[in-house]
């Protein structure tokens, strides 16, 4: 009877080890399959778009550098002006697009936007990379603020 119990204990130990090894093998196979599917499956790249980014400036404002895919970059700006008791020198301001470079940044182009109202514009056939916007106006003491939305 003792030999029989001992044999059952050995058999149980062997089955536990085999089950453990089998589970590790199955887990490794599943992980390999998932990794393979991830590598060979097509990926979708979503174009960058940013909605209603706030801005406020008196003379000059440099925006955050962001990555954009190759293609068109379009902006829509909704702005208002606070005169702060000063007389506005103009009814517009400039939105310039710069490509962020390692040593030097490159001005891509500028659009003119209304200080009060909605304006839009864009740049075509842009290379992918890091870009930022610069807002500029006359130093007349007035504050220009609003939101800008960027789409590709």
HELIX and SHEET records of a PDB file:
HELIX    1   1 UNK A    2  UNK A   40  1                                  39    
SHEET    1   A 4 UNK A  50  UNK A  57  0                                        
SHEET    2   A 4 UNK A 143  UNK A 151 -1                                        
SHEET    3   A 4 UNK A  71  UNK A  82 -1                                        
SHEET    4   A 4 UNK A 117  UNK A 126 -1                                        
SHEET    1   B 3 UNK A  60  UNK A  62  0                                        
SHEET    2   B 3 UNK A 129  UNK A 136 -1                                        
SHEET    3   B 3 UNK A  66  UNK A  68 -1                                        
SHEET    1   C 4 UNK A  60  UNK A  62  0                                        
SHEET    2   C 4 UNK A 129  UNK A 136 -1                                        
SHEET    3   C 4 UNK A  92  UNK A  99 -1                                        
SHEET    4   C 4 UNK A 106  UNK A 114 -1                                        
END                                                                             
